[in-house]
Amino acid sequence: MSATLLIKNALTVRGDGSEPETGSVLVDTEAGTISACGKSAGDGTFVYDAGGAYLFPAFTDIACRFSDPAHAQRDSIATASAAAVGGGFLNLVCLPHQSGEPVTLRPASTPCRILPVIPVSDPSGIDAEKRAVYTDIPSPVTDPGKLKSIMLACRASDSLFIPACLDRGLASDGVMRGGRTAKLLGLAAISESAFLLPLVTALILSAETGCRIHIPAVSDAESVSLVRQAKSRGVPVTCGTSPLYFSMTDNDVFYYGGRARAPPPLGPRRDRESVCEALSDGTIDCISSLHTPLTKPENCQELKKCLFGASGFDTAFSASVTYLLKKNIVTPDRLAALLAVNPAKITGKKAGITPGAPADLVIADTDAETVVSSNTMKSKSVNTPYLGMTLTGCVKAVFSGGVRVF
């Protein structure tokens, strides 16, 4: 007889449009799958009492970065993995290193499942016989003809393409988004065209080729509008955002300096409001951590010398609860869709809490408060603007295939 795990007294959130349901989930720990759900799920060999906490499908992060092996001082595989799992993320779509190499990890080195993203600069780098995820990050393809050829090749293999959506020539040596704060700080502005023109190009080429594309970091009102219009025309595009864009504005750069220097850069309040609206109405499909670890010297110096990026694994869930769920911008079910169901679907995987589904589960308390500090973060890098803030919501337990990994 198979060993079983009964998770009882859980408020189950499926992310499928249904209402949360109080009950139990029975897991076959040998098969690693869910056997039954509901008020009469059965008895288990082992029992975990959720105590009324929420039960979510495990999260999928569709845009994150592990530290380049040449910069292990930022994050080790162990610390980054611990931060990801502690944040509820079991499935990671890791963007390539700055060296251009895809991220690969030994399965035994972490409970996380890594879906490598393959960097390409021309169609010859795409395997026509293999479905995969490709990107032109970290070296954006600026030739529209070449980009179209890449998308045609991706379409032929039913692969997903993640465009960089950055024109470095237009971005030049800008430090932050143009506006009142940039002027007050006397900093060079990054032209909006540096992000919008590549986005428009990607959307047009996706429409022409039928290539599925995913925009990982929609951060401003104009990008939201462009994606919304493209979706209404049937363009096969999905998009994500990260907590910085629905919780902060460019004004926060004034207070938090390099810890709030995100790529794309933060914008004014109307950008944050547009992102929140898009998360609520379905224009934005998922929330990603955009985890980019940096050392203190790399992001705590003169702003124009700081590198772009913020640590995100540890705070993505709590920031989402604090700035979305508690403000009634999204429901618990919508939050499950944004963190788990939708990003899994985009990458060709399944996430859900139904009989037969993988027992990849997250127990979370949406009322617990935590003061973010180096002691509460598992990532080696604490380059986050949330440092010192009180955030609501925390992950209490994580199960992978029915085995507790956090």
C-alpha positions in Angstrom: 0.0 0.0 0.0 1.4 3.4 -1.0 2.3 5.9 1.7 0.0 8.9 1.7 0.1 12.4 3.0 -3.1 14.2 4.2 -3.0 17.9 4.2 -6.1 18.9 6.2 -7.8 22.1 7.3 -6.5 23.9 4.2 -8.2 26.7 2.2 -7.6 25.4 -1.3 -7.1 27.9 -4.1 -6.9 26.3 -7.6 -6.4 29.4 -9.8 -9.1 28.2 -12.2 -11.8 30.7 -11.4 -13.4 28.7 -8.6 -14.0 29.9 -5.1 -11.5 28.8 -2.4 -12.7 25.6 -0.6 -11.9 24.5 2.9 -11.1 20.8 3.1 -8.2 18.3 2.6 -5.9 17.1 -0.1 -4.7 13.5 -0.1 -1.3 12.8 -1.7 0.2 9.6 -3.0 3.8 10.3 -1.9 5.2 7.4 -4.0 3.6 8.5 -7.2 4.0 12.2 -6.3 0.5 13.0 -7.3 -2.8 14.2 -5.7 -5.2 11.3 -5.0 -8.2 13.2 -3.8 -9.5 16.6 -2.8 -12.4 18.0 -0.8 -14.0 17.6 2.5 -13.8 13.8 2.4 -10.4 13.2 0.9 -9.7 10.2 3.1 -7.0 9.3 5.6 -3.3 9.6 5.3 -0.3 7.8 6.6 1.1 11.2 7.5 -0.9 14.3 8.3 -0.1 18.0 7.9 -2.5 20.3 9.5 -2.6 23.6 7.6 -4.6 25.3 10.3 -6.8 27.2 7.9 -4.0 28.5 5.8 -4.2 28.8 2.0 -3.1 25.9 -0.1 -1.8 27.0 -3.5 -0.3 25.1 -6.5 3.5 25.6 -6.4 4.6 28.7 -8.1 6.4 29.0 -11.5 8.9 31.9 -12.0 9.0 32.6 -15.7 11.7 35.3 -15.5 14.6 35.0 -13.0 18.3 34.9 -13.0 20.8 32.7 -11.1 24.2 34.3 -10.6 26.7 33.8 -13.3 29.3 31.2 -12.1 31.9 34.0 -12.4 30.0 36.0 -9.8 29.2 33.4 -7.1 29.6 36.1 -4.5 26.2 37.4 -5.5 24.4 34.1 -4.9 25.3 30.4 -4.8 23.2 27.7 -6.3 22.4 26.7 -2.8 21.3 30.1 -1.5 19.4 31.0 -4.7 17.6 27.7 -4.6 16.7 28.0 -1.0 15.3 31.5 -1.6 13.3 30.3 -4.5 11.8 27.3 -2.6 11.2 29.4 0.5 9.3 31.8 -1.7 7.1 29.0 -3.1 8.8 28.7 -6.5 9.5 25.1 -7.5 9.7 25.7 -11.3 12.1 28.3 -12.6 12.6 29.6 -16.1 16.1 31.0 -15.8 17.2 33.6 -18.2 20.7 33.1 -19.6 23.8 34.3 -17.8 25.4 37.6 -19.0 28.1 35.3 -20.6 25.3 34.0 -22.9 25.3 30.5 -21.4 22.0 28.9 -20.4 21.5 28.0 -16.8 21.7 24.3 -16.1 21.7 22.6 -12.7 22.1 19.0 -11.5 18.7 17.7 -10.4 20.2 16.5 -7.1 21.6 20.0 -6.3 18.2 21.6 -5.7 14.5 20.8 -5.3 13.8 23.4 -8.0 13.1 22.3 -11.5 15.0 24.4 -14.0 13.7 25.0 -17.5 16.7 26.4 -19.3 16.2 29.3 -21.8 18.4 28.9 -24.9 20.0 32.2 -26.1 19.9 32.6 -29.9 21.2 35.3 -32.3 20.1 33.7 -35.5 17.7 30.9 -36.8 20.5 28.4 -37.0 20.5 28.1 -33.2 16.9 26.7 -33.1 16.3 23.0 -33.2 13.4 22.4 -35.6 12.6 19.0 -34.0 12.6 20.1 -30.4 10.1 22.3 -28.5 12.0 24.7 -26.2 12.2 28.2 -24.9 14.5 30.7 -26.7 15.5 34.3 -26.2 17.8 37.0 -27.5 18.7 37.9 -23.9 21.4 39.1 -23.0 22.3 40.2 -26.6 19.2 41.7 -28.2 18.7 41.1 -31.9 18.1 44.5 -33.4 17.8 43.5 -37.1 14.0 43.0 -37.7 14.7 40.7 -40.6 16.8 38.4 -38.5 14.4 38.6 -35.6 11.5 37.5 -37.9 13.6 34.5 -39.1 14.1 33.5 -35.5 10.4 33.7 -34.8 9.5 31.7 -37.9 11.9 29.0 -36.7 10.4 29.1 -33.3 6.9 28.8 -34.8 8.0 25.8 -36.8 9.0 23.9 -33.7 6.2 25.3 -31.6 8.7 26.9 -29.3 8.3 29.9 -27.1 10.4 33.0 -27.7 11.2 35.6 -25.1 12.3 38.8 -26.8 14.7 41.1 -24.9 12.6 44.2 -25.8 15.6 46.5 -25.3 17.4 48.7 -27.8 20.8 49.4 -26.1 21.6 52.1 -28.6 18.5 54.1 -27.6 19.0 53.3 -23.9 22.5 54.7 -24.2 24.0 55.6 -20.8 20.6 56.5 -19.2 20.2 55.8 -15.5 16.5 55.9 -14.9 13.2 56.6 -16.7 12.8 60.3 -17.6 10.6 62.5 -15.4 10.5 64.7 -12.4 12.6 62.4 -10.2 15.4 62.0 -12.8 15.5 65.8 -13.2 15.6 66.3 -9.4 18.5 63.8 -9.1 20.2 65.3 -12.2 20.4 61.8 -13.8 20.4 61.0 -17.5 17.0 59.6 -18.7 16.5 56.3 -20.5 14.3 57.0 -23.5 11.0 55.2 -23.5 11.7 54.3 -27.1 14.5 52.0 -25.9 11.8 49.6 -24.6 8.7 50.5 -26.6 10.1 50.2 -30.2 11.5 46.7 -29.6 8.1 45.7 -28.0 6.2 47.0 -31.0 8.5 45.2 -33.3 8.1 41.9 -31.4 4.3 42.2 -31.4 4.1 42.9 -35.1 6.5 40.0 -36.0 4.5 37.7 -33.6 1.3 38.6 -35.5 3.0 38.0 -38.9 4.8 34.7 -38.0 2.3 33.2 -35.5 5.3 32.7 -33.1 4.3 32.6 -29.4 6.1 35.3 -27.5 6.3 36.1 -23.8 7.2 39.6 -22.6 8.7 39.1 -19.2 8.5 42.5 -17.6 5.6 44.8 -18.6 6.2 47.9 -16.5 4.4 50.9 -17.9 1.1 52.2 -19.2 2.2 52.3 -22.8 3.4 48.7 -22.8 0.2 47.5 -21.1 -1.8 49.3 -23.8 0.2 47.8 -26.6 -0.1 44.2 -25.2 -3.8 44.7 -24.5 -4.4 45.8 -28.1 -2.3 42.9 -29.5 -4.2 40.4 -27.5 -7.5 41.8 -28.7 -6.3 41.2 -32.3 -5.4 37.6 -31.5 -1.6 38.0 -31.4 -0.1 35.0 -29.5 1.5 37.0 -26.8 1.6 36.6 -23.0 3.3 38.8 -20.5 4.4 39.1 -17.0 5.4 41.7 -14.5 7.2 41.8 -11.1 6.3 43.2 -7.7 8.4 46.3 -8.1 6.1 47.5 -10.9 2.9 47.2 -8.9 4.3 48.5 -5.6 6.7 51.3 -6.5 7.3 54.3 -8.7 10.4 56.2 -10.0 10.0 58.4 -6.9 11.1 55.4 -4.8 14.5 55.5 -6.5 15.0 58.8 -4.7 14.7 56.9 -1.4 16.1 53.4 -2.1 18.8 54.3 -4.7 20.3 51.3 -6.5 18.1 48.8 -4.7 15.1 50.2 -6.8 17.0 50.3 -10.1 15.1 47.8 -12.0 15.2 46.7 -15.7 13.0 48.1 -17.2 13.2 51.2 -14.9 10.4 52.3 -12.6 8.0 54.9 -13.9 5.5 57.4 -12.5 2.3 56.5 -10.6 0.2 56.1 -13.7 2.5 53.2 -14.8 2.0 51.5 -11.5 -1.8 52.0 -11.7 -1.9 50.6 -15.2 0.1 47.5 -14.2 -2.3 46.9 -11.3 -5.3 47.3 -13.6 -3.8 44.9 -16.1 -3.1 42.3 -13.4 -6.8 42.5 -12.4 -8.3 42.4 -15.8 -6.2 39.6 -17.3 -4.0 41.6 -19.6 -0.9 40.6 -17.6 -0.7 36.8 -17.3 1.8 36.2 -14.6 4.0 37.5 -11.8 7.7 36.8 -11.9 10.3 37.6 -9.3 12.8 39.0 -11.8 15.4 37.8 -9.2 18.7 39.4 -10.1 21.2 39.1 -7.2 23.8 41.7 -6.8 26.4 42.4 -4.1 26.2 45.5 -1.8 29.1 47.3 -3.7 27.3 46.7 -7.0 24.1 48.4 -6.0 24.9 50.6 -3.0 27.0 53.3 -4.6 26.5 56.3 -6.8 23.3 55.6 -8.7 24.7 55.9 -12.2 27.3 53.3 -11.3 24.8 50.8 -9.8 23.9 47.7 -11.8 20.3 47.0 -12.7 18.4 44.4 -10.8 16.9 43.4 -7.5 16.7 40.2 -5.4 13.2 38.8 -5.8 12.7 35.2 -4.8 12.3 35.9 -1.0 9.8 38.8 -1.4 7.7 38.1 -4.5 4.8 36.3 -2.7 4.6 38.6 0.3 4.8 41.7 -1.9 2.0 40.3 -4.1 -0.1 39.7 -1.0 0.7 43.2 0.5 0.2 45.3 -2.7 -2.4 43.2 -4.6 -4.4 40.8 -2.4 -4.8 43.1 0.6 -5.7 46.1 -1.6 -8.4 44.0 -3.3 -6.8 44.3 -6.7 -6.8 40.6 -7.1 -8.6 37.7 -5.4 -6.8 34.7 -3.9 -7.8 32.6 -6.9 -6.4 35.3 -9.3 -3.2 35.3 -7.3 -2.9 31.6 -7.7 -3.4 32.0 -11.5 -0.7 34.7 -11.7 1.9 32.9 -9.6 1.2 29.2 -10.5 -1.3 28.2 -13.1 -0.7 30.7 -15.9 3.1 30.7 -15.9 3.1 26.9 -15.9 0.7 26.9 -18.9 2.8 29.4 -20.8 5.8 27.0 -20.5 3.8 24.0 -21.5 3.4 22.6 -18.0 0.4 22.0 -15.7 -0.3 23.3 -12.3 -3.4 22.8 -10.3 -4.9 21.0 -7.3 -7.0 18.2 -8.8 -6.8 14.4 -8.6 -3.9 13.1 -10.7 -2.0 16.5 -10.7 1.5 16.7 -9.4 1.6 17.2 -5.7 3.6 20.4 -5.9 1.9 22.5 -3.3 2.5 25.7 -1.2 0.9 26.4 2.2 0.8 30.1 2.8 -0.4 32.5 5.5 -1.7 35.7 4.0 -2.0 37.5 7.3 1.4 36.9 8.9 3.7 40.0 8.8 7.4 40.0 8.3 10.0 42.8 8.5 12.3 42.1 5.5 15.9 41.8 6.6 19.1 39.9 5.8 18.0 37.5 8.5 14.6 36.7 6.8 16.1 36.4 3.3 17.7 33.2 2.1 19.4 34.7 -0.9 23.0 35.8 -0.4 22.1 39.1 -1.9 19.8 41.5 -0.2 19.5 44.1 -2.9 15.9 44.8 -2.5 14.0 48.1 -1.9 11.7 46.1 0.5 14.6 45.9 3.0 13.3 47.1 6.4 9.7 47.2 5.2 6.9 45.1 6.8 5.3 42.9 4.3 2.2 40.7 4.8 2.0 37.1 3.7 4.5 34.3 4.1 5.1 30.8 2.8 4.8 28.2 5.6 5.5 25.0 3.8 6.3 23.7 0.3 5.8 20.2 -1.0 7.4 18.8 -4.2 5.7 15.6 -5.3 4.2 15.3 -1.9 7.6 15.5 -0.2 8.1 18.5 2.1 11.1 20.6 0.8 10.5 23.7 3.0 
